[in-house]
Amino acid sequence: MVIAMDKNLRIVCIEDDDILRMGYESILSGVENFIFVNAYASYDLAKKFLEIDNPDVILLDIQMPGTSGLQALPHIKKALPNTSVIILTVFDSSELVFEALTVGASGYLTKDSSSSKIIDAIKEVNSGGGAMSTNVARIVMHSFQKNLNSPLTKRETEILDRIANGQTKPQIANELFIDQETVRSHVKNIYTKLNVNSKYEAIKRAKERRFI
């Protein structure tokens, strides 16, 4: 969808990966009506300058040194209520997606998004719309199709969903920023609630009842 623009858009990027940060600047600086104002390696470095930068759109990573993107979002929205924030990250768990949208993100893209997708997303959120990667949109849609009477908590559902997709406990712990013992504790609770004794039984029963 082509969105007509009647003004220049001021863009700021907060991303700790030097190569990605320079890449976004290179791509976006060449787009008509885009002004790439500034790029920062963390929110902690950016926060004192954001009001001066006065961006229309901020591209924000989640995992950064110091204050994370999710922790930064409420502060950004309080200081710059008219600025749209697009999460741009490698993480696409349902819990992170919904937390980001809840605390003020206007869009959520994964870092494998194409240049054209990022450009379109910036235009989309600036016009009042929402922008999501295909896989993120699928997560959001899937959540509405789940059985609302599930006995599982959001975290248990997230973990079982990841197990069903072939992830190991160490992988789950790493991506959800929790330790492996916590994952094991959640799995034990899942088995108890579903009255099963293995991950295969848990996945089968959860899918049959639309818990995942």
Secondary structure, 3 states (H helix, E strand, C coil): CCCCCCCCEEEEEECCCHHHHHHHHHHHHCCCCEEEEEEECCHHHHCCCHHHHCCCEEEECCCCCCCCHHHHHHHHHHHCCCCEEEEEECCCCHHHHHHHHHCCCCEEEECCCCHHHHHHHHHHHHCCCCEECHHHHHHHHHHHHCCCCCCCCHHHHHHHHHHHCCCCHHHHHHHHCCCHHHHHHHHHHHHHHHCCCCHHHHHHHHHHCCCC
